[in-house]
């Protein structure tokens, strides 16, 4: 039996296979895919990676500088961090807690800490890193602490989960609305098409900042963190489906006169079956590319709104809320490490954009 050649493989390959083969040649997009996957793995195991309770505050450890991990102790591999001690400032007589280089606190893998729940399935207190024989006030402050003495590393892990899940859930809802309304608009046409297109134009014409100010004022102050989380997700989704709906409508209009669609109509297929079984799979790769480009916009929206105080509110933790602490010049002079919260925002937005570019190029049949 003859071995199939590359031409034979391309001749029988599906559209998704062809898209994947073209995508693999885009090296930057492949690297971005790995970065995005790593971020979502961090979001999945945020509490496991955290070294202390992200909500726990301690005035004694306010503005502790980042502590590096020392891996070797007296020539042996025994990771440790230095302890914390209080020193009286001779000018202000204020007790300031600094690193005590004379005392070592050793680390252990899979140590015990605060109790957390994994996906609501079971509770555990196991964390990736823990301390042995720690005294009160000791901690693993990999990125330092904020004004209230909360560990920035732990808060950043939890913030990653919140910000990324808001983007993912928001894109899922807007994807459903965009595909559904865009498909209905193209397939039915007439008055239905006119109403949906006018609705899209009204939503797109609304000024963003005044709209968010009104929506933020409309959210009750006594709502829980979870209620505000879902409200922000729904609001972002309801305002972000319009672009995808127009893309879907344009694709459907171009496919409506194709032979396979007309054959399905003559065979008695319902409009829903024609949309979801015949038309939608023909440009699924384009939708995937559009979604990958919509995700960073969702994340930026949540981060910007929370930074401005219009989105999530403390005690919730997100990238935008962490960046609120970095907008004070006086605070930055005392704790410049608070700006580290901007790094994951920049990295994940760039990764999503490069990933979207790669998917868009791979999905282009003429590329």
N, C-alpha and C positions, 0 to 999 in steps of 0.2 A: 504494500500500500504506500502510495506516495505521501511524503511529508507535506503538510499544507504550508504554502508560502505566505509572506506578509500580505501580498495582494489578496490571497484567499481569505485571510483573517479579516482584512478590512471590508471585504465584500459581504461577509455574513455577520459582521459586528453590529450590535445595536447602537442606538444613538448615545446612550449613556456610556457604553464602552469606548466609543470614538471620542467622546468628551473627556473621559478619564485619561486616555492615551495622550491627547493633546495637552491636558492639564499637567501631566507629569513632566513635560518638557519645560514648563515654566518654573524654574528653580526658586525664584523669589516667592512665588505663590505657594510652593511646597513648604518652604521654610515658614511662611506665614501660617499655613495650615497646622504645622507642628506647634507654633506659638499659641494659636487659638485653642487647640486641644489641651495644651498644658494649662492655660488659664481656666478652662472649664473643669479640669481635674482639680485645680486649686479650689475652685468654687464648690466642687462636690465634697472635698475633704477639708473645708475651711477650719472647722473646729478642731479637727485632728492636728492640723498644722499650727494652730494657735498655741502659744506657750503660756498664756494666762487668760483669765476671764476678760473679754474685751470691754465689758461694762463696768468692771471693778475699778474704783478710783482710790487713790491713796495720796494725800497731800504731801507726804514725806518724800515720795519719789517723783515730784513734779520736775519736769524738764531735765530728766536724766539723759545724758548724751548716749548715742548708740554704743552698745557694748560688743566688741568683737569676741568671737569664740576662739580661744587658744586650744589647739588640738594636742599639744605635747606638754607634759608636766614632768620635769626632771628626766627628760629623755624618753619617757614612756608615753604611749598613746592614751592619754586620759583627758578628754576635752573638758574645759572648765571656763567659767567667767569669773570675774572678780566680784566680790561682795560690795555692799553699799554701807557707807558710814555717814554719820552726821557731823558736820564741821560748822562751828559758829563763825559767821562773818564778822570780822573785827570792826567794820565800818557801820553795818546796819544791825549787828547783833542778831541777825536772823539765822536760824538753823538751816543750813543748806546740806542736802544729801548728795554726796559724790561717790565716785568709785574708790573702794578700798583695795589698793594693790597688794596689801599685806595679807589678804584673806581670799582664798580660792574656793569657789563653789563648783563642784564637779557636776557634769551633765550625765544623763543616762537616756538611752533610746527607749521609747515606749514607756515613758514615765507617767505618773499619775498627776492629775490636776483637777480642774473643775469638771463637773458632770455635764455632758452634752448628749444630744440625741441624733442618731444617724438616720436621716430621711424619715424620722418619726417611727422607725421600726424597733429600735432598741436603744437603751441608754448605756453610756460607758464614760469612764473618766480617763481613758488611755489617750495620750498625746504623743506626737513624734518625739518631742524633747521634754525632759523633766529635770528637776534639780534634786541632788542628794544632799541631805543635811542642811537645807536652807534655813536661814533665820528670817525673822519678820522683816519685810521690806525687800528681801532679795528677789531677784527675778532675772529672766533672760530677755533683756531689752535690746533685741537685735537692731531695731530702728529707733531706739530711744522712747521717751514718754512725752505726753502732752502736758498741758497746764494742770490737769486734774490727776496726773500720775498714771494715766491709762497707757498700757503697752501699745505702741503704734503698730508693731508687727501683727499682733493678734487682731487689732481693729482693721488693719488693711486686708487680712485674710477674709474676715467676715464681710467687709465692704465689697470685696471682689465678688463674693457670692450674690449679694443683693443687687449690685449694679448689672452684672452679667445676666442674672435671671430676669430682671425687669426688661432688658433688651430682648431676651429670647422669647419671653411670654408675649411681650408687645408685638414683636414681629410675627409670631404665630397668629395672634388675633387679627392683625392688619393683613396678613397673607390670606386668611380665610375670607375677610370682608372684600379685599381687593379682587381675588379670583372670582368670588361669587357675584359681586355686583358688576365687575367688569365683563364677566361672561354673560350675565343676564342682559346687560346693556347692549352687547354686540349681537346676541342671538335673537332677542325679541325686537329690538329697534323701535322705531316709532315714538310713541308717547313715553314708553318706559325708558328708552335711551335718552330722550330729552330731559326727563326728570332727573335721572342719575347724573348726567353730565352737568346740569345746572347745580345740583347739590355739590358736586366736586368743585365747581368754580366758586361757590359760596364759601366752602371750607377753606380753599386755598387763598381766598381773598382776605381772610380774617387776619388782622395784625397779631403777631405771636405774643409779644410781651404784654399788651393790655389783656389779651385773652387769658394768659396764664395768671396775671394778677387777679382777675375776676374769679377764676377757678380756684386759686389758692385761698381767696377770701371766702369762697362758698363752702370749703371743706370745714366741717365742725371741729372745734378745738378739742373736744372730748373724744374724738375718734382714736382708736388704738393704732399702734404701728402697723399692724396687719391690714386694717381697714384703709389707711392712707396708702399703703403699698399697692393694694389692689386698685384703689381709685386712681392713683398716678398711672398705673399700667394701662387701665382702661382708657383714660383720657388721651394718653400718648398714642394708643392704638387707633382710637377713633379719629385722630387727626393725621395719621400717617398712611392710611390705606389708599389715598387718592392717586398717588403716582403709580402704584402697582395696578390699580384698576384701569388706568388709561393704557398702560402697557398691554394688559390682558385684552382689553377691548380692541386695540389695534391688531393684535395677533389673531384674535377671533374673527375680525372682519376680513383679514387676508385669507383665513382658512375656510371661511363660510362657503365659498364657491368651489372648494376643492372636491375632487371626485369622490374621495373616501367619505366625506361628510354628506354629500348628496346621496351616496349609496346607503349610508346609515339611515337617512331620512326616508328613503324609498322602502327600506326594509321595515319601517315602522318603529324605529328607536325613538324613545322619548327625548325631549330636549335636555333633561338632566344627564341621561346616558351619553348623548352626543358630546356634551360639554366635558364631562369628567372621564369618559372612557375613550373617546376618540380625539377630541381637539386638545385637551389639556396635556396629555402625555407627549404630544408632538413638539411642544416647546417647554417641557419641564426643565431642561437645562438653563433656559433663559430666566425662568422664575427663580431657580436656585441662585443664579448670579445676582439677580435683583435683590433677593433676600439677603445675601451676604453683604451687599452694599447698603442695605437698609439697617442692618444691625448696628453699625457704628453710629448712625444718625440717632437711633434710639438711645444708645448708651450716652452719647453726648447730650441729648435732651434731658435725660434724668440727672446727669452730673451737673449740667448748667443750672437746672431748676433747683436742685438741692443746694448748690453753692449760693444761689441768690435767695435762698430761704423760701422758695415757692414750691418745692417738691417734698421729699421726705423730711421728717423732722426728728431731732433727737427724742428718745434714745435710739432711734433707728441709726444704722451705720451704713453709709454708702461712700463712694469716692467723692461725691459732691459735698457731703457733710464733713468729711475729713479735710477737704480743701478749704472749708470755711475757717478752720483754725489757722490757715496759712495766709489769710488775706490781711492780717494785721501786721504792719511794719514793725511795731515794737515787739510783737511775738516772734517774728522771724529773726530779729536781732538776737533774741535770747535762745531760740530753738530753730535754726535754719533747717534741721532735719525733717521738720514737718512738711517741707516741700516735696518729700519723697512720694507723697500720695499722688502727685501729678504724673509720676513715671509710668505706672501701670495704665493710666488713661491714655497717654501718648502711644505706648507700645501696642496696646490692644486695638486702638483705632487705626494705626498704621497697618497692623497685621490684617485686620478685616478689609481694609481698602486694597491692599496688595492681593489678598485672597480673592476679593471680588473682581479685580482686574484680570486675574488669571482665569477665573471661572467664565468671565465674559468673553475672553479671547478663545477659550476652549469650546465654548458653546456656539461660537460663530462658525457656521458651516463653510463660509467663504474665507476663513482665516488661514 
